[in-house]
Amino acid sequence: MPSDPLPEAGRPAAELLAELARLRDADLPVRGGQVTAYVYDTGREAVHDLAATAYQEMLEVNCLDPTAFPSIVALERRIVGAVAGKLGGGSGIFTSGGTESIMLAVKAARDARPVDGTPQIVLPATAHPAFHKAAHYLGLEVVHVPVDDAFRADPAATAAALTPRTVLVVASAPSYPQGVMDPVPEIAAIAASAGVPCHVDACVGGWVLPWLRDAGRDVPPFDLSVPGVTSLSCDLHKYGYSPKGASVVLFADESLRRHAYFASAEWPGYTVINAGVQSSKSAGPLGAAWATLMAVGARGYRELAESAMSAAERLAAGIAGIPGLRVLGEPAAPLVAVASSDPELDVFVVADEARARGWFFQPQLSYQGIPPNLHFTLTGVSDVDALLAALADAVKAARAAGPPDVPSDLVEALAGLDLDSLDDAGFAGLLASVGVDLAGGAEPEMAMVNAILDALPPATREALLIRFLSALYA
Ligand SMILES: Cc1ncc(COP(=O)(O)O)c(C=O)c1O
């Protein structure tokens, strides 16, 4: 990094682009299927190239004012129309991602039905943290409901969790960790009978499940056509294969959608009217999402969904043949969670061994009785034979290495640590003592870190993660 962060004279374009490319050397690859989370590759280069060109075309258009840039209204209407057409109707908002879609759904529910006291949101244990974030930002209280042995939200527990302060009930289609469907019709019916809105989080499943159904698979009802479902989120930057910054939140009722909006005339400047959380934002993601949807088309999405789902099934079948591993639950979408069935085999060590072999398998910590596991999001380009070979190899190496040797007093010391007494440098020093070098350098051995986090309760994990982020950016 140059010592002066801002040069006096502008630097040449070629030099800057070369530097960007160098910085990206350390990144995980975004294409090719060896990263089984975060990225979605169609394997159709022309689609991604088109999206990049469309993104650039719209890059400098500002979504702040739809009257100044009518192209954004036209594009958003087309995208939302296409998504609503596949997911039970309604009207909606194009947002920057699942988190923003969820934030808007929670805000709409809170404002549509004011209650006495702190409003509550009923969340299954497997619901995405975006709901906790929305509750945190919007001043709601979270009421937790457990999931059953198949990781599905429990309708009876949901019914028991309702109070006069409940403003929203949530179900996932599917939940991310194990890819299993919550019983949406049952949960939506319980919410409806109490007069409470029900949001279906189809962020990850919304643009794969309808295509799997069209391809002839049995997909349980989950969308806005289910009685009682009042809103639904569907991310186009996941199985829509659009560049990041693309999601849609649908509302069954247009008046509920209006409660997501925000306007302010409380200042002497330009009129502020926002459908989403952001105000000024690039229309690049909008242009790219529209171009991607149109270029892939219905047949393309059916093919991509089918190939991703059959990859997930072949992965699950292959895992049954690797001693010491087991699949958690029955995935309804191309998401597979794999746990260890052997105390001598640690999944976090498997992840590190896979990383050393050029693969990224996403670690998931244990939670409410669900064991630690590795998550695999399969896409159109997943090469299951290569993945299984890498997994089997990593398992062999992890067995030989054994579980991480977590110092027995460290977990206890961390649990009791007064984090406020440490500044970022002090915290970085603490991380260095467990092998994590924030300055970069060698690939961190995350197994130890994950094992330590896994041994701590969620609140302590959260406090440590916030300190990690702070030290990382310091
Ligand atoms: C089910 C579900 N909901 C919400 C989200 C949050 O989406 P985003 O990361 O786009 O904010 C995700 C992301 O993986 C998800 O899988």
The ligand as a Tripos MOL2 file, in Angstrom:
@<TRIPOS>MOLECULE
LIG
   16    16     1     0     0
SMALL
NO_CHARGES

@<TRIPOS>ATOM
      1 C1        -32.4210  -17.2620    3.5960 C.3       1 LIG1
      2 C2        -31.6030  -16.0000    3.5380 C.ar      1 LIG1
      3 N1        -32.1430  -14.8470    3.9640 N.ar      1 LIG1
      4 C3        -31.4570  -13.6930    3.9190 C.ar      1 LIG1
      5 C4        -30.1560  -13.6410    3.4630 C.ar      1 LIG1
      6 C5        -29.4100  -12.3380    3.4660 C.3       1 LIG1
      7 O1        -29.1030  -11.9380    2.1680 O.3       1 LIG1
      8 P1        -28.0210  -10.8200    1.8260 P.3       1 LIG1
      9 O2        -26.6790  -11.3820    2.1690 O.co2     1 LIG1
     10 O3        -28.2250  -10.6090    0.3710 O.co2     1 LIG1
     11 O4        -28.3300   -9.5990    2.6100 O.co2     1 LIG1
     12 C6        -29.5600  -14.8270    3.0250 C.ar      1 LIG1
     13 C7        -28.1710  -14.8490    2.5670 C.2       1 LIG1
     14 O5        -27.5790  -15.8880    2.3670 O.2       1 LIG1
     15 C8        -30.3070  -16.0380    3.0500 C.ar      1 LIG1
     16 O6        -29.7850  -17.1960    2.6480 O.3       1 LIG1
@<TRIPOS>BOND
     1     1     2 1
     2     2     3 ar
     3     2    15 ar
     4     3     4 ar
     5     4     5 ar
     6     5     6 1
     7     5    12 ar
     8     6     7 1
     9     7     8 1
    10     8     9 2
    11     8    10 1
    12     8    11 1
    13    12    13 1
    14    12    15 ar
    15    13    14 2
    16    15    16 1
@<TRIPOS>SUBSTRUCTURE
     1 LIG1         1 GROUP 0 **** ****
